[in-house]
Structure formats: C-alpha cells, structure tokens
Amino acid sequence: MPETQELGTAEDLVERVAAIDVAKASGMVCMRLPHETRTGRRVQEVWNVPSTTTAILELGDRLVCQGVTRVVMEATGAYVRREGA
C-alpha cells in the first residue's frame, strides 16, 4: 500500500519541482515554478526530451538554471543503480 503524507503548511511544499515520465526513446517532463508576478500562483511547462546524452545533459542544465530542487521520476521498466556508476 502506498504511503500517504499529509502536508499541513505551505512550508511543506516544494517550490520548484519537475517530474519526468521515462520511456524508451524519450521522457515527458513537467516543471512547476512560482509565477513571476502573481504571488501564490504557479506556472507549469510540459515538454518532450529525447533520450540522447546531449538532450539529457541539456535537461539537467535547464532544471538547475530554473532552480528546481526536486525531480521525481516514473518509469514502467526496471532501473538498477550500479555501485560506482
């Protein structure tokens, strides 16, 4: 059963976040950031990223430049983290 966490205050929310739905040849990315002029509002951008090394490095740079502090990933395949990788 999935763990449920209740967020009680605005401080519990991640201000700059991205989510990636990983597929074999690409990933669909959704980034949510605070609105530049409307306090308390957020903007969302969704785009597709090819699974090439260059595109993934560019994605990482873009997320860093936007100040994203958390990235979540969803994938249906098995991903194994190798020690030393």
Buried (B, 14 or more C-beta within 10 A) or exposed (E): EEEEEEEEEEEEEEBBBBBBBBEEEBBBBBBBBBEEEEEEEEEEEEEEBEEEEEBBEEBEEBBEEEEBEEBEEEEEEEEEEEEEE
